[in-house]
Amino acid sequence: SRRHSSNSPRTEAHYVLNFVRDSPEISNHMLLMAICSAIGQLFIFYVIRTFGPLVFAIIQTVRQFLSVVLSIILFGHPVNSSECLGILVVFSALGAQIVYKANAMQTRSADRSTPR
């Protein structure tokens, strides 16, 4: 007989199935998580289709950035100087990208309104 390691997919699947069987109250949580995930995917598709992949990438970066900052503030996670520098770099890059995009939009709208 073949032995499986403790983290093989078969063992992991058995563990999960046994947990779900032994904890029926988790079914409601799993259903809610699946619904929220599906709705989240719909929002992702909408943002990409309406505003483009660049805007979506910016939204995701801002979301992750805010998660890190809120985690530091709310849970008191320690931050060393290189991590502070990284946060500053991300914030600066996002700010520069927003300013650049706003200037590009103003330039395009000014070009369209100029009579030829």
Phi, psi and chi 1 to 4 in degrees:
 res  aa     phi    psi   chi1   chi2   chi3   chi4
   1 SER       -  145.3  102.6      -      -      -
   2 ARG   -88.2  136.6 -128.5  171.6  108.4 -175.6
   3 ARG   -93.9  141.4  -68.2 -170.0   64.7 -177.7
   4 HIS  -106.8  142.6  -66.2  -77.3      -      -
   5 SER   -69.7  161.1   67.8      -      -      -
   6 SER   -66.3  -18.0   63.0      -      -      -
   7 ASN  -111.5   23.7   61.7   -6.3      -      -
   8 SER   -70.6  155.1   71.6      -      -      -
   9 PRO   -57.9  -36.8  -23.7   31.1      -      -
  10 ARG   -64.0  -45.2 -176.6  168.7  175.8 -124.1
  11 THR   -65.8  -42.0  -54.2      -      -      -
  12 GLU   -63.4  -43.2  -69.6  -67.2  -39.6      -
  13 ALA   -62.9  -42.2      -      -      -      -
  14 HIS   -62.0  -42.5  -79.3   32.5      -      -
  15 TYR   -59.8  -47.2  172.9   77.9      -      -
  16 VAL   -65.0  -46.8  169.7      -      -      -
  17 LEU   -62.2  -40.7  -68.5  173.5      -      -
  18 ASN   -64.3  -40.5  -71.5  -23.9      -      -
  19 PHE   -62.6  -45.2 -178.5   78.7      -      -
  20 VAL   -64.5  -41.4  171.1      -      -      -
  21 ARG   -62.8  -42.0 -176.7 -166.5   66.8 -138.7
  22 ASP   -79.8  -14.1  -63.7  -20.3      -      -
  23 SER  -130.1   73.7  -51.3      -      -      -
  24 PRO   -61.7  -22.8   17.7  -25.2      -      -
  25 GLU   -66.4  -15.5   66.0  -84.0    2.9      -
  26 ILE   -73.1  -19.3 -161.3  168.7      -      -
  27 SER   -57.6  -42.0  -62.5      -      -      -
  28 ASN   -63.8  -39.8  -69.8  -25.6      -      -
  29 HIS   -66.3  -40.3  -64.2  -76.4      -      -
  30 MET   -65.2  -40.9  -69.1  171.2   65.3      -
  31 LEU   -63.9  -45.3  178.0   63.0      -      -
  32 LEU   -62.1  -41.7 -179.4   61.7      -      -
  33 MET   -64.1  -40.0 -171.0  170.7  170.7      -
  34 ALA   -64.6  -41.7      -      -      -      -
  35 ILE   -65.0  -46.5  -69.4  169.1      -      -
  36 CYS   -61.8  -38.8  -69.9      -      -      -
  37 SER   -64.3  -43.4  178.8      -      -      -
  38 ALA   -64.5  -42.1      -      -      -      -
  39 ILE   -64.6  -40.5  -68.7  170.4      -      -
  40 GLY   -59.5  -41.4      -      -      -      -
  41 GLN   -62.5  -39.8  -75.9  -62.3  116.0      -
  42 LEU   -62.3  -41.4  -67.8  174.0      -      -
  43 PHE   -64.3  -39.7  -81.2  115.7      -      -
  44 ILE   -60.7  -49.0  -71.3  170.3      -      -
  45 PHE   -60.5  -41.0  -65.8  141.6      -      -
  46 TYR   -62.4  -47.8  173.1   78.4      -      -
  47 VAL   -62.5  -45.0  167.9      -      -      -
  48 ILE   -64.4  -44.2  -69.1  172.6      -      -
  49 ARG   -67.0  -39.7 -174.8 -177.0   57.5 -160.6
  50 THR   -81.7  -43.0  -54.6      -      -      -
  51 PHE  -113.5  -13.1  -57.8  105.3      -      -
  52 GLY    98.3  162.8      -      -      -      -
  53 PRO   -67.6  -28.7   18.7  -26.6      -      -
  54 LEU   -65.0  -45.7  177.7   62.0      -      -
  55 VAL   -62.4  -40.9  170.5      -      -      -
  56 PHE   -61.9  -42.9  175.0   72.5      -      -
  57 ALA   -62.1  -39.4      -      -      -      -
  58 ILE   -64.3  -44.4  -67.5  169.6      -      -
  59 ILE   -59.6  -45.4  -69.8  169.9      -      -
  60 GLN   -64.1  -40.9  -73.4  -62.5   95.0      -
  61 THR   -65.0  -44.2  -55.7      -      -      -
  62 VAL   -62.2  -42.1  168.6      -      -      -
  63 ARG   -60.4  -47.0 -177.2 -172.7   64.8   79.1
  64 GLN   -65.9  -40.4  -69.2  171.8  -15.2      -
  65 PHE   -60.3  -47.1  172.7   73.8      -      -
  66 LEU   -64.4  -36.0  -71.8  175.9      -      -
  67 SER   -60.4  -44.2  -68.4      -      -      -
  68 VAL   -65.0  -48.1  169.7      -      -      -
  69 VAL   -63.7  -44.4  170.9      -      -      -
  70 LEU   -64.9  -36.3  -73.7  174.3      -      -
  71 SER   -62.3  -41.9  175.0      -      -      -
  72 ILE   -63.6  -45.5  -68.3  165.8      -      -
  73 ILE   -72.4  -51.0  -66.6  169.1      -      -
  74 LEU   -74.5  -35.1  -64.9  176.0      -      -
  75 PHE  -108.0    2.5  -59.4  109.6      -      -
  76 GLY    65.2   31.3      -      -      -      -
  77 HIS   -67.7  134.1  -67.9  144.1      -      -
  78 PRO   -70.3  147.4   23.4  -29.8      -      -
  79 VAL  -130.9  126.6 -178.2      -      -      -
  80 ASN   -90.4  178.6   62.5   33.8      -      -
  81 SER   -65.9  -36.4   58.4      -      -      -
  82 SER   -69.8  -33.8   63.6      -      -      -
  83 GLU   -68.4  -39.2  -68.7  167.1  -24.5      -
  84 CYS   -60.7  -42.2  -76.5      -      -      -
  85 LEU   -61.8  -42.9  178.4   63.6      -      -
  86 GLY   -60.9  -43.3      -      -      -      -
  87 ILE   -62.6  -42.4  -69.3  169.9      -      -
  88 LEU   -63.4  -41.4 -177.1   64.1      -      -
  89 VAL   -63.0  -46.2  167.5      -      -      -
  90 VAL   -62.0  -46.6  168.7      -      -      -
  91 PHE   -61.7  -43.4 -177.0   72.5      -      -
  92 SER   -64.5  -43.1  -60.7      -      -      -
  93 ALA   -64.4  -42.5      -      -      -      -
  94 LEU   -64.0  -43.8  -76.2  171.7      -      -
  95 GLY   -61.1  -44.4      -      -      -      -
  96 ALA   -62.9  -40.5      -      -      -      -
  97 GLN   -66.0  -39.7 -167.9  171.9   30.7      -
  98 ILE   -65.5  -44.6  -69.6  167.3      -      -
  99 VAL   -63.1  -43.8  167.8      -      -      -
 100 TYR   -60.6  -45.9  174.1   77.5      -      -
 101 LYS   -66.0  -38.8 -164.8  163.8 -171.5  172.5
 102 ALA   -64.7  -42.0      -      -      -      -
 103 ASN   -64.5  -39.8  -72.6  -20.9      -      -
 104 ALA   -65.0  -38.8      -      -      -      -
 105 MET   -67.2  -39.8  -72.4  176.1   67.2      -
 106 GLN   -64.7  -40.9  -78.5 -178.7  -22.3      -
 107 THR   -63.7  -43.9  -57.3      -      -      -
 108 ARG   -64.3  -42.1  -87.0 -171.4 -103.8  135.8
 109 SER   -69.3  -33.8   75.6      -      -      -
 110 ALA   -68.0  -39.4      -      -      -      -
 111 ASP   -65.1  -35.4  -72.1  -14.7      -      -
 112 ARG   -72.3  -32.3  -72.7 -176.8 -169.5  148.2
 113 SER   -84.8  -11.9   63.8      -      -      -
 114 THR   -77.4  125.3  -55.7      -      -      -
 115 PRO   -68.6  146.1   13.2  -16.5      -      -
 116 ARG  -111.0      -  -66.3 -178.7 -178.9 -167.2
